[in-house]
Structure formats: structure tokens, C-alpha cells
Amino acid sequence: MQRPRVAPYLTVSPAAGAIAFYTAAFGAQQRALMPSVDGMRIAHCELAINGGSVMLADVFPELGHARMPLPGEQVTASVSLEYDKAHEVDDIVARATQLGAKVETQPTNTFWGTRYAALRDPFGHRWILNAPLDSSGG
């Protein structure tokens, strides 16, 4: 499978915990995993999520290039996931909150014609969920 031309790359620690969360909450499937030379962290992981890719790695402060969000810090980038059915948004929000995510916007029918929700995962990253409204209204 060819990798998407654009994919978010998250710095998150512990990366192994994030991989477990994204697998359970979003149905992610691991495409690649490279442990670091220290054997303690993940240097790179690629996850297939909802037809796209999200890449991630543990923080490596000794390299000085990236850091993970500080506790309570608002991450300014978001990962947007588009689904086919409105009920999928509700199902994923329910599953993600049971796993420790915090809802920022409860699933709602929007004036722009989607079922929309926003949540923050336990690692500080924001996820936006959208699906077209169906005839059942959600």
C-alpha cells in the first residue's frame, strides 16, 4: 500500500501507550514499527487509521527537535478523521472516552451538514471526527 502524500507526525510519550490507545479507540493498524537503539522508546511508528496514516514517535529530548505537549497544554494542530456514517462518530467518541480521552465537543449535528465531535486523547492531541448526516439524524 502506498503511503499518503501528507500524514500527521505526532510526538507522544509513551509511544507504546499511544499506539495501544489509537488501536483500541480508532481501530488503527500498525504498518511499521522501529524501536530506538536504547531499546526503551519507539523511534518511528506508522499507523493506518480510517484509510490514512498517522506517524508517531516517543520524544527524544537529546535530539532537541520536538517535544510532547506539557500537561494541560493545548496542542494547536488537530488530526481530522472523516467517516461514512454519522453513528461512527458517536461510537468512536464513546469508545475513546472509555479509554481516557476528554470530549471537547460532544457529537452534534452541525449546520454545515455533518455529525461532528472533537476530543483530546490522553496524550494531549486533538482529534476531530466528521461524518455526513444520514436520514436517521445521527
C-alpha positions, 0 to 999 in steps of 0.5 A: 500500500502506498503511503499518503502524500501528507500524514500527521507526525505526532510526538507522544510519550509513551509511544507504546501507550499511544499506539495501544490507545489509537488501536483500541479507540480508532481501530488503527493498524500498525504498518511499521514499527522501529524501536530506538537503539536504547531499546526503551522508546519507539523511534518511528511508528506508522499507523493506518487509521480510517484509510490514512496514516498517522506517524508517531514517535516517543520524544527524544529530548537529546535530539532537541527537535520536538517535544510532547505537549506539557500537561494541560497544554493545548496542542494547536494542530488537530488530526481530522478523521472523516467517516461514512456514517454519522453513528461512527462518530458517536461510537468512536467518541464513546469508545475513546472516552472509555479509554481516557480521552476528554470530549471537547465537543460532544457529537452534534449535528452541525449546520454545515451538514455533518455529525461532528465531535472533537476530543483530546486523547490522553496524550494531549492531541486533538482529534476531530471526527466528521461524518455526513448526516444520514436520514436517521439524524445521527 
